[in-house]
């Protein structure tokens, strides 16, 4: 789903190695252990903040995790200058973890122009991209649009790794369906990479499950089912986008202090509200609304019934605890 048009996929067949793994987490872990054993650099740069499991996955895989700036609390948007500065100072050949779309937990993604600058910078320093794609289709509602950042790197002919999860976009959370793809520089390298990946996987979990992946394969191979799935996926993404707009409108109508435009600028399932830990605790105590202490909320959990209550709680928290 990420590599582009069929003709492009066919031309890359001998250069791409794909291994079925245990969802996104398993794909990241297999990729991390492979790199720790066979890549010349053992440092991976991860965005701050990022999904809480990322540092543990790569550290236990044998890599050294360092961070690069990503989120700017002041603007509640991307700290692009900080990102560029940190990656520019990374040692040549370092590994860089990139969220393919719908960044977790911030909901902040680079623009296409920013992605292009990131790509140019990384290729100029021989930094190895390792994409984590857990939410393809949930950012914009389009599988192709959400895959654009990855395809920009694929198109330049360089090497990369890609961890793909089908847990969210196919509703198969308990089936642990995922894949690790590695784009290699040559067919010879691809053959050797495949053999070493098998050696990583064999003592880890030996073989992946069958039922969930069979569901995915059936949908992807059947054009009617695939089209039905993409329509349903877009409907889910559109609903999340609608909830963002309605929450923004609700806060605006209440006259809630501050600029809340970041709610509609951020994308995907999650939003970094900008609420501090004290305000989060207030909402939990007074309104029985629960979120992580950093103010992250799941937009997918909102609906017409509970959204007004959330807006009331945010308004009260911001008004009373500035």
C-alpha positions in Angstrom: 0.0 0.0 0.0 3.0 2.3 0.5 5.1 1.6 -2.6 3.0 3.3 -5.2 1.6 2.3 -8.6 1.7 -1.3 -9.8 4.4 -0.6 -12.4 6.6 0.9 -9.7 6.0 -2.1 -7.4 7.0 -4.5 -10.2 10.2 -2.6 -10.9 11.1 -2.8 -7.2 10.3 -6.5 -6.6 13.9 -7.6 -6.5 15.0 -4.7 -4.3 12.3 -4.9 -1.5 12.3 -7.5 1.2 9.0 -7.9 3.1 8.6 -9.9 6.2 5.4 -10.5 8.0 5.8 -9.5 11.7 3.7 -9.1 14.8 2.0 -5.8 14.0 3.9 -2.5 14.2 5.7 -3.3 17.4 7.1 -6.6 16.1 8.1 -5.0 12.8 10.0 -2.3 14.6 11.7 -4.8 16.9 12.8 -7.1 14.1 14.1 -4.1 12.1 15.9 -2.8 15.2 17.6 -6.2 15.9 18.6 -6.6 12.3 20.2 -3.1 12.3 21.9 -3.8 15.6 23.5 -6.9 14.2 24.3 -5.9 10.6 24.3 -2.1 10.2 27.5 -0.1 10.7 25.8 2.6 12.9 24.0 1.7 16.1 22.4 5.0 17.0 18.8 5.7 16.1 17.3 9.2 16.4 13.7 9.3 17.5 11.4 12.4 17.6 10.5 14.0 20.9 7.8 13.3 21.8 7.1 10.0 20.3 5.1 6.8 21.0 6.2 5.7 24.4 7.2 2.2 23.2 9.7 3.4 20.7 12.7 4.0 23.0 12.2 0.6 24.7 11.8 -1.3 21.5 15.1 0.0 20.0 17.1 0.0 23.2 16.2 -3.6 23.9 17.0 -4.4 20.3 20.6 -3.3 20.9 20.5 0.3 19.5 21.3 3.5 21.2 18.3 5.8 21.2 18.8 9.6 20.9 16.2 12.3 20.3 15.7 15.0 17.8 13.4 18.0 18.3 9.9 17.6 16.7 7.1 19.3 18.6 7.1 23.0 19.6 4.8 23.6 22.7 4.8 27.3 22.1 3.2 27.0 18.6 1.6 23.6 19.2 3.1 22.7 15.9 6.2 21.3 14.3 9.6 22.6 15.5 11.0 22.3 11.9 14.1 24.4 12.6 15.0 22.3 15.6 14.4 19.1 13.7 16.7 20.2 10.8 19.4 21.4 13.3 19.4 18.1 15.2 19.5 15.9 12.1 22.2 18.1 10.6 24.4 17.4 13.6 23.7 13.6 13.6 26.7 11.5 12.7 26.8 10.3 9.1 24.9 7.1 8.6 22.8 7.4 11.7 19.3 5.8 11.7 16.3 8.1 11.9 12.8 7.1 13.0 10.1 8.9 11.1 6.4 8.7 11.6 5.0 8.1 8.1 1.8 10.1 8.9 -0.5 11.1 11.8 2.3 11.5 14.3 1.6 9.9 17.6 1.1 11.6 20.1 1.1 15.1 18.7 -1.0 14.8 15.5 1.6 17.2 13.9 3.0 16.2 10.5 5.5 18.0 8.2 4.1 19.6 5.1 5.1 18.1 1.7 7.7 20.8 1.2 9.1 20.1 4.7 9.2 16.4 3.9 11.2 17.2 0.8 13.7 19.2 2.8 14.0 16.4 5.3 14.6 13.9 2.5 17.3 16.0 0.9 19.0 16.5 4.3 18.9 12.9 5.2 20.2 11.7 1.9 23.0 14.2 1.9 24.2 12.8 5.2 23.5 9.2 4.4 21.0 9.0 7.3 19.0 5.8 7.1 15.2 6.4 7.2 13.1 3.9 9.4 9.4 4.7 8.9 6.7 3.7 11.3 3.4 3.6 9.5 0.7 2.8 12.1 -2.1 5.0 10.8 -2.1 5.0 7.0 -5.5 6.3 5.8 -6.3 7.9 9.2 -4.5 11.2 8.5 -6.2 12.4 5.3 -8.6 9.5 4.5 -6.5 8.6 1.5 -4.1 5.7 1.5 -2.1 7.3 -1.3 -1.8 10.7 0.2 -0.8 9.3 3.6 1.9 7.3 1.9 3.4 10.3 0.0 6.3 10.9 2.5 7.5 7.3 2.2 7.1 7.3 -1.6 9.3 10.4 -1.8 12.1 8.5 -0.2 11.4 5.4 -2.3 11.5 7.4 -5.5 15.1 8.7 -4.9 16.4 5.1 -5.0 17.9 5.2 -1.6 17.6 2.5 1.1 15.0 2.6 3.9 13.1 0.5 6.4 9.3 0.6 6.8 7.2 -0.9 9.7 3.6 -1.3 8.7 0.7 -2.1 11.0 -2.8 -3.1 10.0 -4.2 -3.0 13.5 -6.0 0.3 13.2 -6.8 0.8 9.6 -8.2 -2.7 9.2 -9.6 -3.1 12.7 -7.4 -6.1 13.5 -5.9 -5.0 16.7 -6.0 -8.4 18.4 -4.6 -10.2 15.3 -1.1 -8.7 15.3 -0.8 -8.1 11.6 2.2 -6.2 10.4 5.1 -6.2 8.0 8.6 -5.0 7.8 9.8 -3.8 4.4 13.4 -3.0 3.6 14.3 -1.2 0.3 17.8 -2.3 -0.6 20.4 -0.9 -2.9 20.7 -3.9 -5.1 19.2 -7.3 -5.7 22.3 -9.0 -4.2 21.9 -7.0 -1.0 18.2 -7.9 -0.9 19.0 -11.6 -0.9 21.4 -11.3 1.9 19.1 -9.0 3.9 16.3 -11.6 3.6 18.5 -14.4 4.8 19.6 -12.4 7.9 16.0 -11.3 8.7 15.0 -15.0 8.8 17.7 -15.6 11.4 16.4 -12.7 13.5 12.8 -13.9 13.4 13.4 -17.6 13.9 14.4 -17.5 17.6 12.1 -14.5 18.3 8.6 -15.9 17.4 9.5 -18.5 14.7 6.4 -17.9 12.6 3.6 -15.2 12.6 -0.1 -15.8 13.0 -2.2 -16.8 10.0 -5.8 -15.7 10.5 -5.5 -11.9 10.5 -2.9 -11.8 7.7 -5.3 -13.9 5.6 -8.0 -11.3 6.1 -5.6 -8.6 5.0 -4.4 -10.5 2.0 -8.0 -11.3 0.9 -9.0 -7.6 1.1 -5.9 -6.3 -0.7 -6.2 -8.8 -3.6 -10.0 -8.4 -4.2 -10.7 -5.1 -5.9 -14.3 -5.0 -4.7 -13.4 -5.6 -1.1 -10.5 -3.2 -1.4 -12.7 -0.4 -2.7 -15.3 -1.1 0.0 -12.6 -0.9 2.7 -11.1 2.4 1.4 -14.6 3.9 1.4 -15.1 2.9 5.0 -11.7 4.0 6.0 -12.3 7.4 4.5 -15.6 7.7 6.4 -13.8 7.0 9.6 -11.1 9.6 8.9 -13.7 12.1 7.8 -15.5 11.6 11.1 -12.4 12.3 13.1 -11.8 15.5 11.0 -15.4 16.5 11.7 -14.9 16.0 15.5 -11.8 18.2 15.3 -13.8 21.0 13.7 -16.7 20.6 16.1 -14.5 20.7 19.1 -12.8 23.8 17.8 -16.2 25.4 17.1 -17.4 24.5 20.6 -14.4 26.1 22.3 -14.7 29.2 20.1 -18.5 29.5 21.0 -17.7 29.3 24.7 -15.1 32.0 24.4 -12.4 29.7 25.8 -9.1 31.7 26.2 -6.3 31.0 23.8 -5.8 30.0 20.2 -7.2 26.5 19.6 -6.6 26.4 15.8 -4.0 23.6 16.4 -6.9 21.2 17.0 -8.0 21.5 13.3 -4.4 21.8 12.0 -3.3 18.6 13.6 -4.3 15.3 12.0 -5.0 11.7 12.7 -6.4 10.0 15.8 -4.6 12.0 18.4 -4.4 15.7 19.4 -2.0 17.4 21.7 -4.4 19.9 23.3 -1.7 22.0 25.0 -3.3 21.5 28.4 -0.8 21.2 31.3 -0.8 18.4 33.9 -2.6 20.6 36.4 -5.4 21.3 34.0 -5.6 17.6 33.1 -5.9 16.7 36.8 -8.6 19.3 37.3 -10.6 17.8 34.4 -10.2 14.4 35.8 -11.3 15.4 39.3 -14.1 17.8 38.4 -15.4 16.4 35.1 -14.3 12.8 35.2 -12.5 13.2 31.9 -9.4 11.1 31.5 -6.4 11.7 29.3 -2.7 11.4 29.5 -0.9 13.9 31.7 0.7 15.6 28.7 -2.8 16.6 27.4 -3.1 14.1 24.6 -6.6 13.0 23.7 -8.0 10.5 21.2 -10.2 12.3 18.7 -11.6 8.9 17.7 -13.2 8.7 21.1 -15.3 11.8 20.6 -18.9 11.9 19.5 -21.9 14.3 19.4 -22.9 13.2 22.9 -19.6 13.6 24.8 -18.0 16.4 22.9 -20.0 19.3 24.6 -18.9 17.9 28.0 -15.3 17.8 26.9 -15.6 21.4 25.7 -17.1 22.5 29.0 -14.3 20.8 30.9 -11.5 22.4 28.8 -13.1 25.8 29.1 -13.3 25.5 32.9 -9.8 24.2 33.2 -8.3 26.9 31.1 -10.4 29.6 32.7 -9.6 28.6 36.3 -6.1 27.4 35.9 -4.2 29.6 33.5 
